Amino acid sequence: MDSAIRELAISALFALFFCGALVQIVYMLVQKRRGEVVSGDRLIFFFMACLSLVCLVPLWLIGRLTASIWVSDLSVVLVNLMGWALTFGGKAPTPNPKEAANKGVRAYAIYHQGQPLGVVTKEGFARLAELKLLRKQQTVELIDNYVEEARKQGVRVVLLQNTERSQTLIKVEELSPT
């Protein structure tokens, strides 16, 4: 009777490892579908498969290795090897362009003559800096004659405002040759 309880406890422990591996596989597949890196999962699956095989040695040494324990341990090894193999398959899916666009845009606040003028995207900011249309002080300001200087350099600085005129976006556009 005591031997049967020990065998059941060992089998239950391997069943717990089996369920944990299945949960880890599902989590890994969700990560993979999102396009995240799964190389850490690869290490976990490989480690758990090796550890499960090593667990057989002490059980064999103390004489507790029975057919049911063999089967439960090898099922844990197989499910972990299956999870390990699933980490390799194909390329991660590319994110949807609409989702990538909704992740956010870096914007910088721009001032003119000490007053907030609006915000500009990272690309617009880089272009304004390249054309030397910005003056860096405590705040980043457009130079006083930015409209004329921009026109001389072949670009136009456009101020876009919402209907309430509470927000302004600064856009840098190339002038079309006419």
N, C-alpha and C positions, 0 to 999 in steps of 0.2 A: 504494500500500500504506500509506504513512504517513498519507494523508488518510482512509483507511478506519478506521485505528486511532483517529484523533482523533474521527471521527464516532461510533465505537462508545463511546469514553470519555465523550463528551458525552451520548449516549443513555443510558449506564449511570448517569451522574450524575442525569439526570432520572428514571430508573427508581428510583433510591434515594430521591429526593424523593417520588415517587409512593407507594412503600411506606411511607415515613415519614408521609405524609398519611393513608394507610389505618390505620396503627397509632394515629395521633392521633384519628381518627374513632371507632375502637373504644373507646379510652380515654374519649373525651368521652361516648359513649353510656352507658358504665358509670357515669360521674359523674352523668349526667342521670337514670339509673334510680335511683340512690341519693338523688336530690333535691338534689344539690349544684349550685352556681352554675357555669354554663358560659360566662359572658361573656368570660373570658380566652381561652377556646378560639376564640370568635368572632373575636377580634382576630388570633390566630395564623393561622387559615384565610384571613382576608382579606389579611393581610400576605403570606403565602406565595403566594397567587394573583397578587397585584400584582407581587411579586418575580419570579415565574416569567415573567410577561409582559415585564418589564423586561429579563430575561436575553436575550430575542430581539434586542434592539437591538445589543449588542456583537457577537453572532454574525452578524448581518446585515452590520455594518460590516466585519468581517474576512473575510467571504465564506464562512463555514462553515454558513450556514443552508440545510439540505437538507430534503427532505420528511420523512425519518424523524425529524429533530430537531424539525421543526414538530409532528409528531404526538405525540412524547414530551413536549414542553413543554406543548402544549395539553391533553394528558391530565392532567398535573400541575395545570394551572389548573382544569380541570373537577372533579377530585376535591377540590381545596381549596374550590372554590365550592360543591360538594355538601356538604362538611363545614360550611361557613359557614351554608348554608341549614338544615342539621339542628340548628344551635344555637338556632333560633328556635321550633321546633315546640312548641305546647301548654304547659300548666302542668307543673311538676315534680310527680311523684307525691308524695302526702302519706305520711309515714312511718306504719307500722303502729302502732296504739296500744300493743300489747304491747311492741314494741321501744322506744317512747318511755318506757314505764314502767320498762324494764330499764336505762335509761341511768344511773340513779342518783338519789338523793334527797339534798338537802343537809340535814344534821343538825347540831345544836348540843349540846354536852355541858352538862348542867345539874347544879348542886351544891345541896345543902341542908345548912345548918349545917356547912359546910366539907368535907362528904363527897360523893363523886360519887353522884348520884341516878340519872341516866339520860340519854338523848338525846331530843331533840325535833326535829320537822321544822321547816323554815323557816317554814311557815305557823303551826304551833303556837307557835314562838318569837315571831313577830310578834304573835300574839294575846295571849300572856302579857305581852309588853312593853306592848301597848296597854292591858291591864287593870292595869298597874303591879304585877304579881305577881313581877317580877324585880328583883333588886338587883345592880348591876354593881360589882364590886370587881376583884380580880385574876382571879377566876373569876365566871361568871354564876351567881347563886344565886337560888333561889326564896325569897320572904320567909318568915319563920318561921310565920306563920299563913295560909299560902297556901290551905288547904282552905276555911277559913271565908270568907276574902276572895273567893275564886272563887265560892262559893255565893251570897254577897251580890250579886255582879255577874251572876248568872244562868248561870254556866258551872261545869263540873266538870273537875278535873284528875285524869286516870286514869293510873295507873302499870301498864303491861303488861310482864310479865316472861316470859322463856322458861322452859322446864321446869327447867333447871339453876339458874335465878335468877342467871345470870351477866351478863345484859344486861337493861336496862330501857328501855322506850320510854315517853315522856311524851306523853299525848294530851289535847288540850283539846276538850271537848264542850260544846255548848249544853245547858242543862237544858230538858227538855220541860215545857211548862206543863201542870200537872195540877190 
